[in-house]
Structures are given as C-alpha cells and as structure tokens.
Amino acid sequence: GNLSFSCVEPYTVPVFFNATSYLEVPGRLNQDLFSVSFQFRTWNPSGLLLFSHFADNLGNVEIDLTESKVGVHINVTQTKMSQIDISSGSGLNDGQWHEVRFLAKENFAILTIDGDEASAVRTNSPLQVKTSEKYFFGGFLNQMNNSSHSVLQPSFQGCMQLIQVDDQLVNLYEVAQRKPGSFANVSIDMCAIIDR
C-alpha cells in the first residue's frame, strides 16, 4: 500500500485526562443550537465526558459514560425542574476510539455514537436551548459549582480528540496556552492509556 505523510493538524492531537483533569473550552454564547462532538477512548465504564450550563439559567447538559454507554442528561429549569435522559451505545470502554455527536435545539435533541445514524437516539421533549460560553470536558470545575448542580459521574480517565463545539474544531494548542479556555492536569498531544 501507499504511505503518505502529512503534517498533523492541531485538531487531531489527543488530550489525556486523569482523575483530576478537566478541560474548559470556549463556545459561542446564546446560540439556540447546542452542538458538540468528540472522540474518546477509555477502559473505564464510567466518567464525566462533558458538562455545560445553558445561558439564562435554562438548565444544563451533562454527557457521561455510565456502564459503558453514553448518556445525556439535560436538566431543564424553565418550566418546572425536569430532566431529559437519553443514552446510546454499549461496550464503549473497550480502549478504542469512539465518536459522540450530540445536538440539541428547541424541543429536539439527538445523540449519535460512532456515526451510526440508524441507532441514533432522539427526543422531542420540551426544551429551550441557549448555549453558554463554557464547555467542560472530562471533569467539572468545582469553584463554579453551586448547590443546584451535582455531577453524577466520577471524572473521566482516558483520552479525547477531535473536540468540536458549536461546529468549530477546538485547537487544543491554543487552549493549552490558556487563550481562551482553561484546564487542569491534562496532557496534550499524548494518549497515555495502555493498549491491552
């Protein structure tokens, strides 16, 4: 076969999370479409993949790995406190890369795992979306934690790559220089999970 070499794009570099890591990525404020995608690999059956508040106190979104499935929990606060839960996939802690795509807009949300449109999970629950400017991957910064939110899952241990927020690929090198964004205990451009 042919071998071709090209420069590694800054977006394909992986980022490694341990139990104390998180990565804060900036998004576009006040969009009525919440759109994220990323790839992850881990051996752990559980972990927090993403957390973000909606603007205007409309609620929050949490994407986690629970029992090797990806779950999305949307806490909706504008009517009465209610939660929308959807989950998809199985055996996703096999150490291979898996892709998560999640999209939410007014009264609609869809979760797609590994590009499998046929088994994508949709919901038409009442929902109002307004994005905030902060997306937390792999863990959650407790300083901005108020009593109204408790993160269900332990923090994520593993790797992510190709992180996309609001249809824009995240340049991890820029985040690493803390412009814009912030992080703790992440290793960029490496994936320190051992192949088994």
C-alpha positions in Angstrom: 0.0 0.0 0.0 1.0 3.6 -0.3 2.4 5.5 2.6 1.7 9.2 2.7 2.9 11.7 5.3 1.3 15.0 6.1 1.6 17.5 8.9 -0.5 16.6 11.9 -3.4 19.0 12.1 -3.6 20.7 15.5 -7.2 19.4 15.9 -6.3 15.7 15.8 -4.0 15.8 18.7 -5.3 13.8 21.6 -5.7 15.1 25.1 -5.3 12.8 28.1 -7.3 13.1 31.3 -6.6 11.5 34.7 -9.0 11.5 37.6 -8.2 15.2 38.5 -8.4 16.6 35.0 -10.8 18.9 33.2 -10.6 20.9 30.0 -12.6 24.1 29.7 -13.4 25.1 26.1 -15.0 28.3 25.0 -18.2 28.2 22.9 -20.4 30.8 21.3 -22.7 32.4 23.7 -26.5 32.5 23.3 -26.9 30.2 20.3 -30.2 28.3 20.1 -28.4 25.2 18.9 -26.2 23.2 21.2 -23.8 21.1 19.2 -20.8 19.1 20.3 -18.8 16.2 19.0 -15.7 14.5 20.1 -13.9 11.1 20.2 -12.9 9.4 23.4 -11.1 6.2 24.4 -11.0 4.6 27.8 -11.0 1.4 29.7 -13.3 2.7 32.5 -17.0 2.0 32.3 -17.9 5.4 33.8 -16.8 9.0 33.7 -18.0 12.5 33.0 -17.4 13.4 29.4 -18.9 16.9 29.1 -20.8 19.4 31.2 -22.1 22.8 30.2 -24.7 25.2 31.7 -27.2 26.8 29.4 -27.3 30.6 29.4 -30.2 32.5 31.1 -30.5 29.7 33.8 -32.3 27.5 31.3 -30.6 24.4 32.8 -27.5 22.3 31.9 -26.3 19.4 29.8 -24.2 16.6 31.1 -22.8 13.8 28.8 -21.3 10.9 30.7 -20.2 7.3 30.3 -22.2 5.0 32.6 -21.9 1.2 32.4 -20.1 1.6 29.1 -22.9 3.5 27.5 -23.0 7.2 26.7 -25.8 9.1 28.4 -27.0 12.6 28.0 -28.8 14.3 30.9 -30.5 17.7 30.2 -31.7 19.5 33.3 -34.5 21.8 32.2 -35.3 24.6 34.6 -37.5 27.0 32.7 -40.8 25.2 33.4 -40.6 23.0 36.4 -37.4 21.2 37.1 -37.3 18.2 34.9 -34.7 16.0 33.4 -34.4 14.6 29.9 -32.3 11.4 29.7 -31.2 9.6 26.6 -28.4 7.0 26.2 -26.8 5.0 23.4 -24.1 2.6 22.6 -22.7 -0.3 24.5 -19.2 -1.6 25.4 -17.7 1.8 24.7 -14.9 1.3 27.3 -13.0 -1.1 25.0 -10.0 1.1 24.6 -10.9 2.0 21.1 -11.8 5.5 19.8 -15.5 6.2 19.8 -17.2 9.2 18.5 -20.0 11.1 20.3 -22.2 13.6 18.5 -24.9 15.5 20.4 -27.2 18.2 19.1 -30.0 20.0 20.9 -32.3 22.8 19.9 -35.8 23.8 20.8 -37.8 20.7 21.7 -35.4 18.4 20.0 -32.2 16.5 20.8 -30.2 13.7 19.2 -27.3 11.6 20.3 -25.3 9.7 17.7 -22.5 7.2 18.6 -19.8 6.2 16.1 -21.7 7.8 13.2 -24.4 5.2 13.4 -27.4 7.2 12.3 -29.7 4.2 12.3 -29.3 3.8 16.1 -29.2 7.5 16.9 -31.4 8.3 19.9 -33.8 11.3 19.5 -36.1 13.0 21.9 -38.8 15.6 21.3 -39.2 16.6 25.0 -40.0 20.3 25.8 -36.7 22.0 25.7 -35.3 25.5 25.4 -31.7 25.9 24.4 -29.3 28.8 24.8 -25.7 28.0 24.8 -23.2 29.3 27.4 -19.6 30.2 26.7 -18.1 27.4 28.7 -17.9 23.7 28.0 -16.1 21.4 30.4 -14.7 18.2 29.1 -13.5 15.3 31.3 -14.4 16.9 34.6 -16.0 19.9 36.1 -14.5 22.9 37.8 -15.9 22.9 41.4 -15.4 26.5 42.0 -18.3 27.5 39.9 -20.4 24.7 41.4 -23.4 25.9 43.2 -25.8 23.7 45.2 -28.2 23.4 42.4 -26.0 21.0 40.5 -24.3 17.8 41.4 -22.2 15.9 38.9 -23.4 12.3 38.8 -20.3 10.7 37.5 -16.7 10.4 38.5 -14.4 12.4 36.3 -13.2 10.8 33.1 -10.0 8.9 32.8 -8.8 8.4 29.2 -8.3 10.4 26.1 -10.3 12.6 23.7 -9.6 14.1 20.3 -11.4 16.0 17.5 -13.3 18.0 20.0 -15.9 20.2 18.2 -18.0 22.8 20.0 -20.7 24.9 18.1 -19.4 23.4 14.9 -15.9 24.6 15.4 -13.0 22.3 16.0 -11.1 23.1 19.2 -7.5 23.9 18.8 -6.0 22.3 21.8 -2.7 24.1 21.4 -4.5 27.4 21.8 -6.3 26.1 24.8 -3.0 24.9 26.2 -1.7 28.4 26.1 -4.8 29.4 28.1 -6.2 31.6 25.3 -9.1 31.0 25.5 -10.1 28.4 28.0 -8.5 26.7 31.0 -7.6 23.3 32.2 -6.1 21.2 35.0 -3.8 18.2 34.8 -4.4 17.4 31.2 -1.7 16.2 28.9 -2.0 17.4 25.3 -0.7 15.5 22.3 -0.5 12.2 24.1 -2.8 9.4 24.9 -1.4 7.6 28.0 -3.8 4.7 28.0 -2.2 1.4 27.6 -3.3 -0.9 24.8 -4.3 -4.2 26.2 
